[in-house]
Amino acid sequence: MLTLPGELIKAGIAGIGVYVPERVLTNAQLEEMVDTSHEWISTRCGIHQRHIAAPEQATSDLAVLAADRALENAGLAPEELDLVIVATNTQDMFFPSTACLVQDRIGARKAGAFDLAAGCAGFIYALAVGSQFIRAGSSRYVLVVGAESLSKFVNWEDRKTCVLFGDAAGAVVLGPAREGSGFTSFKLRADGSGGPLLRLPAGGSRLPASRETVENKLHYIQMKGREVFKFAVRVMAEITEEVLAAGGLGKNDLDFFIPHQANTRIINSAARRLELPPERILVNVDRYGNTSTASIPLALEEALRGGRIKEGDNIVLAGFGAGLTWAAALLKW
Ligand code: UT7
């Protein structure tokens, strides 16, 4: 690749890897745990099962396995990484960052590392940040990981949330893109006024951990599902059109749509607004549930492995989540 001094370098995906914990929790098993039914979960959310991390597995353990696979897929040694960004909502602990734990375990000895918190849109935010480092020429290879062990933060007595989430990790290595390919545009958005709709209230400086916070179950995910649903339906198609327009494209140019996997009804509504036929959308929420920051790399890897993405395809990755945040990336494969 020839670049002139001062010329911006486009970032692309040099490698991808995922890890999903072995244990599967089916809707039938959930019926034994809370007052729910396979019928309700599958028709309202499109979820049939989810994977659950083992008791001894923390988020960094999942992230390391996905990262190792992404490096192998890219054909790179860990020392070649300049930066490690982990997008997560379920970090191992407050500090050190999960990214530092991953950096150490994979042997990325020459890399900086930090976590990025932007709800379920975190993976796209992290792609945007990593891409800018490559674009500016200050990094050559950046590892971007989306990893979650949400099962550890779910109230297993709350049927409104416990049926939705799953654990997984997905990682990409960003590097200088092949001529004519790579990330063309990003759109990042936030509306903090919607913060109370989806949160984990205690354990931070606002409500430090106490006997009371534990007794009141304030260390678990709380969500006003219906409100988040309405927000997601409104923003998903909108931001997809915006990121396409920023890249000089319209919705008819979109070859493949990879949405955050939270609910098939949200995905279908976005697809309808974008007039996208089902063969141009990746849906895997049925098998994994909502894996937050891991859901988009998990879906991208599946689409690539299945040969559904071809060279030259225009792909949009779009997500939304706690914050509230929403974001999209336009990628030419
Ligand atoms: O990654 C971003 C994070 N979150 C999301 O993307 C979630 C977005 N929201 C959603 O996907 C949907 O709002 C849910 C799937 C969470 C809920 O679906 P809904 O159609 O919005 O249902 P609802 O919350 O309005 O609840 C309808 C009924 C209620 O009963 P009543 O009050 O009408 O008698 C709930 O109590 O369904 C009941 N319900 C359940 N029933 C059986 C709620 N959860 C369950 C359940 N099983 N698991």
Boltz pocket constraint, residues with backbone or C-beta under 6 A from the ligand:
constraints:
  - pocket:
      binder: B
      contacts: [[A, 35], [A, 36], [A, 37], [A, 40], [A, 41], [A, 44], [A, 45], [A, 120], [A, 159], [A, 160], [A, 161], [A, 163], [A, 198], [A, 223], [A, 224], [A, 225], [A, 226], [A, 227], [A, 228], [A, 229], [A, 232], [A, 262], [A, 263], [A, 290], [A, 292], [A, 320], [A, 321], [A, 322]]
      max_distance: 6.0
